[in-house]
């Protein structure tokens, strides 16, 4: 049986070319997606929490860095987006996807 053709009412998949899906800038400082686990799978600590790790990377100290919820971000010049973890490990980098060159060109346009 043939697959039905997609009707216009079906929502297309979310745009994979945006700073909420991937990163274009060095250090992933532009990333504003919702990834909230580290590259080893550890859950991220909320930026507005001081437990289990106390820190100064707060939204008031870094107002332009998108430090919301417990999403991976790079407010301070690390090699990539990262987060404090809810485990004994203080912080780890996150696996944020890198946008394609074509995507970055269109975002920069």
N, C-alpha and C positions, 0 to 999 in steps of 0.2 A: 504494500500500500504506500502511495506517495505521501510524503510529509506535507501537511498544509502549509501554504505560503504564509509568511508573517504578515499579519494585519497591521495597519498603521497604529492601532491602539496599544500594541505591545511596546512597552518602554525599552528603548535601546540600553545596552549595558552602560554603566557609568563611564564617563570620559576618562580614558587611561592617560590622557595627556594634560595633566594639570599638576600644580604643586601639592594637591591633596593625594595624588596617585604616585608621583615619582619626583625625583630631584634633578635639577640642572646645574646648580651651583657647586663649586668646590666646597667640601665639608658639609654639603647637604643643608646649608643654613636656610635655604628657601623652603624646605619640606614642611608642609602643614597638614599632613594626613593623620590617620588615626591608629597607625601601628603603635602598639603598646607592650610589646615584648622585645627582649634583647635578641642578639644573634645566636644565643644558646637557649632561647626559649623561656628566660626568666621574666616574670611579670614586672612591669614598671611601677615604681612608686609615684604617687601624685606629686606634681611640682609644688602644690600648696601644702604638702605634708612635710613634717620634719621628723618623721618616724617611718621606717627604722633608721633612716640616715638623715642627720641634720645637715643643712647646706644653705648657701646664699644664692643659688640659682633660682630666684623667685621672679614672678611676673612683675613685681614692683621694681626689682633690680635690673631686669632685662625686658623692658616693656615691648620691644619690637621683635621678640623671639618666639611668640606664639606658645608660651608655656602654659598650656591648658590641659586639664585632666591629668592623665599619666602618659601622654603621647610622646614618642621619640622626637627630640629636638636637638639643635646644636646652638645654644646661646653663647658659647664661650670659646669657639675656635678649635674644638676637637677635630680629629680627622673625618668624622661623620656624625650623623644624628645619633643620639644616645639617650639613656635615661638612668636615673638611680633605680636600683632594683628593690624588691620587697624581701630579698633574701640577705644572707651574710655578705654577698658580693656588693660592694658599694655602688658601682656603676658599670655599664657595659655599652658597647656600640650596638646599634640596631641594623638589621638588614633592610635598609630603605632602597627600593628600586631606583635605578638611574634612568631618567627619561632618554628616549632615542634622540640623536642629534636633530632629526627633523622636528620632533616635538619641541625641543629647546629653542630652535629657530623660530617656530611659530609663537611660542610663549614670549620670546624676546621682541617680537615684532610689534 
